[in-house]
Amino acid sequence: MKLKFAKEPILPDGSYYHIRCKPGDIAPYVLLPGDPERVPKIAEIWETKRKVAQHREYMTYTGKYKEAPISATSTGIGGPSTAIALEELARVGAHTLIRVGSTGALQPEIRVGDLVISTASIRFDGVTKIYVYPEYPAVAHYEVVLALIEASESLGVRYHVGITASTDSFYVGQGRTGFRNYMPPWCKNIINELRKMNVLNFEMESSTIFTLASLYGLRAGGVYAVYDNVITGEFTAGAGEKDTIKVACEAVKILYEWDQAKSTRFKKYFYPSLLK
């Protein structure tokens, strides 16, 4: 398969090598599940939808949700594949990216099936260290956070808002023992340490999404369904998944409306009284 340019992996039809999308295939508002199988589940509640592409872990649908243009692209698990998706989505026109995933809770009051909305992420990943100084913050865009809160309230779901820990490791990096009970000393007490820091949850992609979005002047946020609580020991696979999808799609509709309000009033930033 020939690439148009080795340093910019574009195929002869103009699509990017990994996501197989080109300008015009993607809406400006993109939801980012990890699992490709979650993409058609997300698109089920849209008014219109079409499958755009599928290659490796990257599946993309584009359509409309309550008049808002919307896409969903799976990223695979972890920072490296997520960074590829974000790089290529940004090149084909995405400006707002919302991580839609599952998570493990770190606070005892967070129930299985609740949602967590990230304000920022601890950068326990390796990818973002390649991009920028370790002191650079991984923060969600305030407009996306507000839209996710507004959507959660309007749908009547239980949610929590706060800081997320984002790691490359599902096992030892999240306090689980490795094969043959391997556990490095720096991970032994990670759960208790993060709990005391008031960190809400573990996941594996948000620090990459937030950091790259900030670097590139894009908007990003994240909403997660709590499948397990590492403090209480509760676990239910799939708990809260449908609520997470509904909240993320509704947040896109809200952001679309806010963006229209900003445009008509020639404002760069959203603020509550803009809607009066």
ROROVO-318970 format. One line per field, with one value per residue (C-alpha): residue in one letter; z, x negated, y. Coordinates in steps of 0.02 Angstrom, whole numbers. Layout:
ROROVO-318970
aa = [a, ...];
pz = [Z, ...];
px = [X, ...];
py = [Y, ...];
end
This chain:
ROROVO-318970
aa = [m, k, l, k, f, a, k, e, p, i, l, p, d, g, s, y, y, h, i, r, c, k, p, g, d, i, a, p, y, v, l, l, p, g, d, p, e, r, v, p, k, i, a, e, i, w, e, t, k, r, k, v, a, q, h, r, e, y, m, t, y, t, g, k, y, k, e, a, p, i, s, a, t, s, t, g, i, g, g, p, s, t, a, i, a, l, e, e, l, a, r, v, g, a, h, t, l, i, r, v, g, s, t, g, a, l, q, p, e, i, r, v, g, d, l, v, i, s, t, a, s, i, r, f, d, g, v, t, k, i, y, v, y, p, e, y, p, a, v, a, h, y, e, v, v, l, a, l, i, e, a, s, e, s, l, g, v, r, y, h, v, g, i, t, a, s, t, d, s, f, y, v, g, q, g, r, t, g, f, r, n, y, m, p, p, w, c, k, n, i, i, n, e, l, r, k, m, n, v, l, n, f, e, m, e, s, s, t, i, f, t, l, a, s, l, y, g, l, r, a, g, g, v, y, a, v, y, d, n, v, i, t, g, e, f, t, a, g, a, g, e, k, d, t, i, k, v, a, c, e, a, v, k, i, l, y, e, w, d, q, a, k, s, t, r, f, k, k, y, f, y, p, s, l, l, k];
pz = [0, -54, 61, -12, 107, 227, 359, 343, 319, 195, 73, -112, -81, 46, 201, 349, 364, 536, 551, 361, 367, 263, 277, 264, 345, 523, 619, 723, 881, 908, 1045, 1087, 1156, 1172, 1113, 927, 976, 1074, 919, 842, 1016, 1024, 848, 890, 974, 833, 710, 562, 552, 429, 452, 383, 411, 506, 517, 659, 823, 740, 692, 644, 625, 579, 590, 680, 857, 885, 740, 805, 688, 780, 753, 858, 834, 940, 1003, 1068, 1243, 1312, 1263, 1106, 1001, 1072, 1022, 843, 837, 905, 788, 635, 690, 719, 544, 466, 560, 739, 866, 1014, 1083, 1224, 1297, 1329, 1430, 1582, 1743, 1916, 2062, 2201, 2325, 2431, 2400, 2211, 2165, 2024, 1883, 1928, 1805, 1831, 1739, 1734, 1768, 1745, 1741, 1829, 1691, 1737, 1551, 1442, 1283, 1345, 1413, 1231, 1187, 1329, 1499, 1642, 1731, 1589, 1653, 1578, 1598, 1523, 1436, 1552, 1419, 1396, 1584, 1602, 1456, 1531, 1699, 1614, 1517, 1674, 1767, 1625, 1613, 1801, 1819, 1969, 1931, 2015, 1956, 1992, 1953, 1862, 1866, 1690, 1674, 1538, 1649, 1686, 1810, 1920, 1873, 1951, 2106, 2040, 2062, 1905, 1852, 1992, 2116, 2044, 2119, 2110, 2272, 2193, 2151, 2315, 2399, 2245, 2280, 2457, 2405, 2265, 2376, 2503, 2362, 2322, 2151, 2092, 1968, 1862, 1672, 1530, 1397, 1467, 1505, 1324, 1258, 1376, 1351, 1162, 1150, 1254, 1150, 988, 1044, 1042, 1171, 1265, 1410, 1477, 1552, 1619, 1679, 1844, 1820, 1983, 2147, 2206, 2385, 2410, 2294, 2193, 2008, 1872, 1691, 1583, 1728, 1676, 1495, 1421, 1534, 1483, 1299, 1325, 1427, 1299, 1153, 1248, 1292, 1106, 1075, 1215, 1153, 977, 1042, 1147, 997, 894, 1032, 1039, 851, 841, 981, 920, 1081, 1095, 1263, 1337, 1498, 1578, 1548, 1361, 1349, 1426];
px = [0, -75, -77, -68, -204, -309, -313, -127, -45, 92, 160, 186, 372, 328, 372, 255, 172, 234, 410, 444, 537, 512, 577, 766, 784, 779, 893, 809, 876, 803, 837, 690, 732, 590, 684, 732, 890, 950, 953, 1112, 1191, 1160, 1227, 1388, 1463, 1421, 1554, 1439, 1281, 1161, 1009, 861, 712, 639, 454, 367, 436, 508, 692, 783, 965, 1030, 1207, 1321, 1388, 1529, 1465, 1285, 1154, 1068, 939, 874, 702, 632, 455, 404, 332, 202, 105, 8, 157, 260, 126, 129, 319, 313, 173, 266, 439, 372, 300, 469, 570, 610, 608, 702, 659, 748, 680, 823, 761, 765, 670, 627, 677, 555, 677, 796, 948, 942, 1060, 1044, 1151, 1116, 1029, 866, 831, 647, 584, 403, 292, 133, 9, -46, -65, -221, -155, -132, -309, -366, -260, -289, -368, -301, -243, -121, 55, 178, 340, 512, 586, 706, 842, 840, 844, 993, 1084, 1059, 1125, 1275, 1311, 1299, 1418, 1544, 1542, 1551, 1400, 1284, 1116, 956, 836, 650, 474, 435, 276, 228, 102, 27, 41, 203, 121, -23, 4, 177, 123, 161, 27, -61, -99, -183, -127, -247, -222, -353, -370, -312, -143, -108, -14, 44, 230, 223, 112, 229, 382, 304, 269, 456, 426, 590, 543, 420, 424, 299, 327, 382, 210, 159, 321, 317, 133, 135, 298, 224, 65, 164, 297, 438, 573, 577, 664, 706, 853, 837, 953, 897, 882, 791, 741, 569, 606, 771, 731, 891, 886, 1019, 960, 1061, 1138, 1180, 1126, 1293, 1298, 1121, 1168, 1325, 1232, 1091, 1211, 1316, 1158, 1117, 1290, 1264, 1091, 1159, 1293, 1167, 1051, 1193, 1231, 1048, 1043, 1199, 1133, 952, 886, 737, 784, 945, 1012, 1183, 1264, 1227, 1388, 1499];
py = [0, 166, 316, 489, 550, 447, 584, 619, 448, 490, 362, 404, 436, 572, 472, 451, 282, 228, 297, 289, 454, 611, 789, 786, 614, 678, 797, 932, 846, 672, 544, 431, 259, 135, -18, -25, -120, 31, 142, 67, 68, 255, 283, 188, 341, 463, 520, 485, 381, 301, 193, 289, 176, 30, -13, -103, -34, 120, 116, 277, 324, 497, 565, 687, 692, 817, 923, 921, 847, 705, 568, 425, 347, 206, 229, 59, 43, 163, 317, 266, 214, 359, 485, 418, 437, 614, 668, 606, 664, 839, 839, 797, 928, 875, 1017, 941, 769, 679, 517, 394, 248, 135, 161, 99, 211, 257, 335, 230, 341, 314, 173, 48, 119, 301, 416, 511, 674, 722, 897, 843, 689, 636, 596, 419, 384, 379, 459, 636, 641, 632, 784, 906, 939, 831, 989, 1030, 996, 873, 970, 952, 1104, 1195, 1204, 1016, 987, 1105, 1023, 849, 910, 993, 833, 725, 839, 843, 653, 627, 514, 501, 580, 640, 775, 779, 721, 558, 453, 400, 259, 149, -6, -98, -216, -156, 27, 18, -77, -252, -384, -441, -619, -720, -586, -458, -285, -146, -48, 115, 38, -53, 89, 183, 156, 224, 369, 422, 401, 520, 644, 643, 567, 490, 354, 256, 244, 239, 372, 540, 613, 587, 664, 814, 852, 842, 939, 1080, 1081, 1093, 1217, 1089, 1054, 890, 807, 636, 542, 365, 228, 153, -35, -68, 13, -40, 16, -77, -223, -204, -249, -256, -259, -140, -44, 134, 111, 168, 320, 368, 359, 464, 595, 609, 630, 756, 853, 866, 938, 1064, 1114, 1135, 1253, 1350, 1365, 1437, 1562, 1614, 1635, 1744, 1856, 1857, 1783, 1667, 1589, 1524, 1598, 1563, 1733, 1714, 1613, 1748];
end
